[in-house]
Amino acid sequence: MRKTLLNIVVYGLIGLIISASSCKKDSSAGTTPIVIIPPPVVTLTNDVSAWVTTADRLNQLTKQNGILGFSTTANSFMDITVDSTQLFQPIDGFGYTLTQGSAQLIWQLPATERATLLAELFGNVDNSIGINYLRVGIGATDLSSTVYSYNDLPAGNTDPTLASFSLAADMSFMVPLLKEIVAINPAIKILATPWSPPVWMKDNTNSVGGSLVPAYYTVYANYFVKYIQAMKAQGITIDAITPQNEPLHPGNNPSMLMTAAQQTTFVKANLGPALQAAGLATKIIVYDHNCDRPDYPLQVMGDAAALPFIDGSAFHLYAGDISALSTVHAAFPAKNVYFTEQYTASGGNFGGDLRWHIKNVVIGSVRNWSRIALEWNLANDASYGPHTPGGCTTCLGALTISGGTITRNVAYYIIGHASKFVPAGSKRISSNSSGNVHSAAFLRPDGKKVLIVLNDDNAAQSFNIKFNNKWAATALQSGAVATYTW
């Protein structure tokens, strides 16, 4: 079934009007004739627009042409009921991490081709997916071509005044590309995250592992301040920061171990006061790691001195269950939760990845109070690079850029099903899931409703989109996802 929408035509049957007298014949006429009035055809108006991606890739964020309208004609399908009067968390956006490797690949495209691609990714035209949230590295990520910070020094040297701080390592492509993105979407929100501080601040003086030396806590807090100010001077606003990417995973390159106790001290005694003293409104979001350790953000936010500096907590899903976001939200309902990273692998299957990520990353995270849903890297080359020595060698970007060829991979469609339709300032509204059909719904600032539906069943499923006591009957094949707007 290549088209997953049912074209519904309702026939209003008036019926056969039969007028007959007795069967008696007279001399002037035969039997009274039977008069048949054909039933009029009542065609539904197209109330709902739909875009579909299927596991077989015959539809890839494809707008459907069929008629999908609301009616009150009864059927036996399951209901996905949307209630726009029940409002939940605001939505900040959907997007990716713009790693330095991603920026390098995109920046190296010819200027005209780059401009066309950026308009497709970040614009608000019909053929754009409207990315409205980005995560970037403070210094190198493991998907950078080299390991670097903004204050690298010869071995044995230190710089407690940060006199040598410089964005130079990012001025070749990262900063220029961000400027072009901001020019397309000035309202885009950017979250910045370090994989490691300068190695001279660490107890092992190595880009891999180690911990921040306590004597450099204040210096490192000032490093964040300098970064935010330097980016602002380039016209790039950093909306939020996390103190450390994956603080319980010190084996990556770069990386650093930061325990919950260490992060609590750093936030309350150093980072929070430093941002405050500098007059910066940049949010502090703690944790930024897997859903199996909600005790980490609960411990950090459980400190009465740290809590006032904290906007919320961030999560990945390489371990644990997405419901951990709700666990933390329930403990600190005044604080926000964010879903900041999940990667698709080079050996993955399009249909399987589409199904799992829509269910968990997009629908799952927002149904568990997240204000954002981010996939991992925006772009890679044909060899899944650039990456650092020891960095991820199997991370498949939303785009593969190889020479002049740009391939759109599964993460492009995972995020596109949300980012294209749900602008910042939208709010999640009530919708139910039924059986293996999962949903998330949103109310946009312009009043339009958006419903994302995944059929996680192994068979095609018919269902009603029910709203204001009317319903539109439709269907999705196994593993398909659709975004509906009305």
N, C-alpha and C positions, 0 to 999 in steps of 0.2 A: 504494500500500500504506500505509494510514493507520496500521495497527498494525505495528510493526517487529519484534515478538517472534514467534517461532514457537511455537505451542502444540504441544508434543511429547507424543504419546501412544504409548507403546511397547506393541505387542501381542506377548505371548509365545505363540507358536504351538506348542501341544502336538501338533496335527495330527489326522489322521483315523485312528482305530483300527478296523481292518477285520478282523473275524474271520470266516473263511469255511471251511467244510469243503469236501469235494469237491462237485462239481455233481450228484452222484448223488441222486436223490430217493428217499424211502422213503414208506411208507404213513402215517406219523404227522406228517410235516412237509414243508414246501417247502425251499427253499434257506435256509441260515443267514442271519439278517438282518445288515445292515451297521449297526454302531453308530457314530454320529458324536458326538464331544464337542466342543462349540464352544470356540474359544480364549478364555481369560480375558483381560480388559482390565486392564493394569497401568498406572495413571496416576502420572506423576511427581509428587512433592511439589514445592511451590514453594520451592525453596532460595534463589533469587536474586531480589531486587527490582530493578526497572529504571525509570529516568526518561529520557525521550527529548525532544529538540528536533529538529525537521526544518526543512529550508530553506524549505518552503512555509508554515511557521508553524501547520500544523494540529496539531502537537504543540509545546508550549512548556514545557519542563521538566515534562512530563506523566507521571505515574506510570502504568505499564502494568499491565493487569489479567490478562494471560495467565500461564500456568504456565511457569516456567523452572526446570528441575531438573537436577541432576547425575546422570549415568548413565555406563555403559561401553559403550553401544551405538555401534558404529562408524559413521562417516560419512566423506565425502570433503572436508569443509569445512577451511579453514585453521584453525590453532590460535593463539589468544592465550593463552599460558601464563603463569600468575601463580605466583610462588614467594615465599612470605612468609618464607622462611628467609634470603633475600638482602636485607639491609637497607642502605639508602643514607641520604641526609640527612634530618634532622628537618624538619618543616613548621611554619612559624610562622603561616601563614594566607593567605587570598585576599581581595581587596577592591579598593578604589578610592582615588583622591585625593579627600578631602573639601575641595574648593576653597572659598574664602570665598563665591564665588557660589553653589555648591551649598548651603552652610550657610544662606545668606540665603533661598534659595527654600524650603527645607524648614522653616526656623524660622517663616516667614511663613504657613504653613498653620495652620488652626484647631487648637487644642491637642489635641482628640480625634482629629482626622484625622492630625495629626503623630505622636501616640503609636501609632496603628495602623500607620502606615508604618514607624516606627522598629522596632517589634516584628517586622514582616515582614522588614526588612533585617538586623537585628542579633540577633534572638531565636533561640531554639532550639526553637520549636514547629513543628508539621508544615508550616504554610504559610510558614515563614521560610526565607530563603536563608542565614542564619547568617554574615554577613560578620564576619570575625575579625581583619582587619588594615586599617588606614587610613594614608594618607599625607596630611599637612597642610602648608600653607605657613607658613614663619616670616616673617610679614608677607604682603604681597600676592603672589598668583600672577597670571598673565595672565588667569585667569578670576575676577578680583575686579572689583567695580564701580568701584573707584578704586585708584590706586597709593598705597601707604602702607608705612611701617615702624613699629617701636615706639619710634623716636627721631627723629621728623621735626622739623626746625628751620628757622627763617627762613634764606634764602639768606645764605651767608657765615658762619654760626654753626657752632660745633663743640661737642661735649660729651664730652670724653675720659673723664670719670668716669661717664658714662651716668646722670647725675642726673635726666634727663628721661625715662628709659626707662619705658614704660607699655604695658600690653596693651589700653588703652582702645579702640583701633580694632577689636578683636575681641570686645569685651564685649557688643555688641548682639545678636549671633546665633551667632558661631563658638564661643565658650567655653560659652554656655548649652546649645547643641546637643550639644557634646561631653560635657557633664555628663550629659545625658539618655541618650546612647549608652553611656557608661561605667556608668550605673545599670542598663542592660539587660544589658550584657556587661562586667563589671568586669575580665575578663582580656584584653580587646581590646588589641592592640599598635598603637602609633602611631609612625610615622616622620615626622620634621619636616625640612623642606627650605626654605632661602631661595632666592628668585628674585633678590634683590638686597639688599645691606646698605643702611643709611641713606645717602642720596646724598652726605652730607658726608664719608663715609669713602672715596669713590671719586675716581679721578683725573680724571674728566670731570664730576663733580657732577651726574650725570644718572641717571635710573632705567633707561635703556637703555644696555647696553654698559658700557665702561670697566672698570677693574680696581681692586682694593682697594689703597689707598695703603699701602706697607710700614709707615709710621709708625703705622698704625691696626690692624695685625695683632693686637696684644695686646688692644686695645679691642674689636675685633670678636669675639675669642674670649670675652671677658667678656660681650658681648652675647648669645651663645649660652647662657652660664651663667645670666644673668638670665632669659632666656626659659624655660629648663627649670625653674628655680626658681619663676618666676611661675605657670607652668602647674601645677606640683605643688601650689602653694598653692590652686589652684582644684580640686584633686582629680583632675588629669589627668596621668598619667605619660607622659613622652616616652621611649619605649624606645630610640630610635635617631635619629641625625641624619646628614644628608649635608652637607658644607661648601658645596655649590653645586649647584642644579639646572642640568643641561645646561651645564657650564662652557665648552664649546666652541661655544656658540650665543649670542653677545652681541647678537643682533638683536631679541630678544623684548622685551616691555614688561610687567613689569620683567625685567632680565637682567644678567649680568655675565660677562666673560671671566675665567677662572681656569685658567691653564696647569697642566700636571702638575707642573712645577717649583714654581710658586707654591703649589699645593695641598700639595705635600710639605712645604715650609717651614712653611706655616700649621699643618698637622697636628702636626708633630713639635716645633715651637718654641712654639706658641701654644695651639691648640685642645686638643690632648691634655693638656698640662700644666695648662691651666685647668680642664678637667673633673676631672682627678685631684685638683687642689688643693681643689676645691669638694666633693670626696667624692661625685661623681656617677657612677653606673654606666651612664649613657647611652652606647650604642654609637656609634662613629664608622664610617660606611660611606662609602667614597670613590667618586669618579667620578660616577655617576648620569647617564649619557649613553649614546650609541648603541653598538651591538655592532661597529661598524666600526673602533673605536679601542681594542682591548684593550691596546695599548701604554701608554695613559694609566694605568689602574690598575696595570699591571705596573711602571711606573716609580715610582709613588707607593709601592707596597708593597715595591718593591725597595730602598728606602732603609732601612737597618738601624735608624736612629733613629726613623723614622716607624712602622715595622711594629708595634711592641708596642702602639701606641695604636689600631690599626685592627682592626675586627671583620671587615670584608670589603669587597666592591665591589658597586655597583648598576648596572643596565643598562636601556636602552630599545632599541627595535628599529625606529626610523625609517630606519636604515641598517645594513648589515652582516648577519651571520648569527647565529642564536641559539647556534650552537656556540661562539661566543666565550666564553660563560660557562664551558664546559668547558676552554677554553684557559687561562683565568685560574685556574680551580680546580686544574688540573694543575700549574701553577707554584707555587701556594700552597694546597696541600690542607688546611691547618689553618685557613684563612680561609674565611668564608662568601661566597656569592654570592646576589644578590637581583635579581628583576625588578620594577621599580618603576613603569613607565609605558608604556602604548600606547593611542592614542586610536582611536575609531571616528568616521568622518566623516559629516557631514550628508548627503552625496550617496552614501553607501555603500549596498550591497545586503545585506539581512538574511542571506540564505543564504551569500553570498560572505564577508561579515565573520565570520559564525559559524564557517565552515570555517577561514579563515586564522588567526583568533585562538585557536581551540581548538588547532589544530595547533602554532602557534608560541608563543603567550603562556602557555597553560595546560600542555599536554602538553610542548611544546618546552622551556620554561624549567625545569620540574622534572626532566625527563630530562637536563638539563644542569646539575644540582646546585642550582638555585635553591630557597631556603627559602620564597619567596613568589611570587605572581603577581598583579599589580595592573593593572587597567585605569585609564584616566585619570579624567575627572571623573564624580562620582556623579550630578549633576543639572544641567540647564540649563532655560531657558525656551523658548518656542516660536520665539524669534529667535536661539537658541544663545548667549544671554547668561545672566548678566552677564559682561562681559569688559572689560578695560582698553582705552584707545585703543591700537590696534596689537596687542592680544591676539587669541587664536584666535577666528575668526568661524564656523568650520565644525566645531567639536568637539561631537559628539553624546554627551550624557551617558547613563549607564545609565537615567536617568529623565528624562522631559520633564514639567515641572510648569508648567501653564498654567491660571491661575485655580484652580478646584477639581478639575481633571482631571489625573490622573497616568498617564502612558504609560510602559510598560516597554519599553525598547529592547533592541537586540541585546546590548549589554554586560551587561545584567542577567542574561541567560541564559548568556553566556560564563562569567562568574564564578560564577553560581549552580550550575552543574554541578560545581564544585569546592567552594565554600565551604559549601554545604548539607550536604555529606557528609564532608568532611575537616577535622576540628577541629584546632586547634593541639595539638602534641604527637604527631601522627601521624608516620609515617615512610614515605618512598617505598620500595617494594619492587620486586622484579624483575617486569617484564612485557615481552613482545616486541611489535614491530610487524611486520606481514606485508603486503607489497605496499603498497597505499595505505590500509590500515587501521592507524591509529596508536593507541597506548595509553599510559597511565600508571596505575600501581597504588600503593595505599597501605595500610598497616596502621594502624588506629586504636588509640588507647589502650584502648578496650573490647574489642579483639581482632577486630573486624569488618574485613573486607577491602573496599576500594573500587577499582573499575576504571572509568576514563574511556576511552571508545573513540570515535574519529572515523572515519567512512567518507569518506575524501578521494577516493574513486574516482568516476568518472562513471556507474557502474552500481551497483545494489544488491549488497550483499555478504553472504553467509552465513559464519559463523565459529563456532568453539567457544571458550567460556571454559573453559580447562583449568586445573584446580587439584587437587592431590593425586591425580593419575592418574585423575580423573574429568572429564567435560566436560559443559557445558550448551550446546546448539546454539541459536543465535539469528541474527538478521540485522538489518542497517541499510540503509535506502535511501540513495541518493547524497546526500552532504553532511550526513547526519544525525550527531548526537552522542548518546551514551547514557552514563549513569552507572549502574553496577551495584554492588550491595552484597550481601554474604552473611556 
